Structures are given as structure tokens and as C-alpha cells.
């Protein structure tokens, strides 16, 4: 039996958009806009196709758009799977453990950096109510500190 042909980046984008269809972000925008922004942020930061693929899939497991079983059997390089798992928050997991896993996984830091940059975009935060905006801003700043990211 031969291994399945790895999914291409356009196929992964389509898969991610389809998996998150109908989902919205905290501001009510289609969730695929966030995925596209993170993938583009990875590309602009010099990330290669595998990191861009992980960016498209970075919230798929956490948001239950795709399952762990799907990820395990998907025709993806192991490095993509590892990055997706690294940036997937586990319920109840301390943020320090989460960020340590990201730092220990090759390529995952760039994906999380792009994710944080888009999440903390002042234009995105501006549409949220003040308590939510303040809570998220503090959360993102703390995660950036734990990851050693000094500039937004």
C-alpha cells in the first residue's frame, strides 16, 4: 500500500475554510478571515508551506472543526501535525505548559506569533466591549512574554 499524496496548501486552505464554515470570531466576523490572516502572517514572517499549512489548521482541533482522529490520519507531514498539536490548547492546561510545548515544537512559535499578532490587532480588538478587550489584551501580552516575543 502506498502512502497518500500529501495535501497541497490550497487543499488545506479549502479544507480549513470548509471545516470552520459557519463559525465566527469574537467580533462576529467569519472565522476563515482569522485563518487567512494567520497564514498570511506566517508567510510574511518567512514561514514555509508547512508552517502556512499549520496556520490554516491551527484552531481546527481546539474549535472542534476537525477531530484528533482526522489529524492523525490526514495526509500531512508529521511536522504540520506536530505544530497543530503544539498550538492547540488543552482544556485546563496551564498557559505556562502550553507555551512550553509551543517553544519545544519546531516551527510552532512562528504560527503562534502570527496568531497572537492577528488576535491583538487593535482594529479587531476595537469592536469588542472594554472588559473583553482589556482581558484579551492582557492575556495575549502574557502569552507573548512567556514565548519570548518582544514586539507585537
Secondary structure as UniProt FT lines:
FT   HELIX           9..19
FT   TURN            20..22
FT   TURN            26..27
FT   HELIX           31..44
FT   TURN            45..46
FT   HELIX           49..57
FT   TURN            58..64
FT   HELIX           68..73
FT   HELIX           78..87
FT   TURN            91..92
FT   HELIX           95..104
FT   TURN            106..107
FT   HELIX           108..119
FT   HELIX           122..126
FT   HELIX           130..147
//
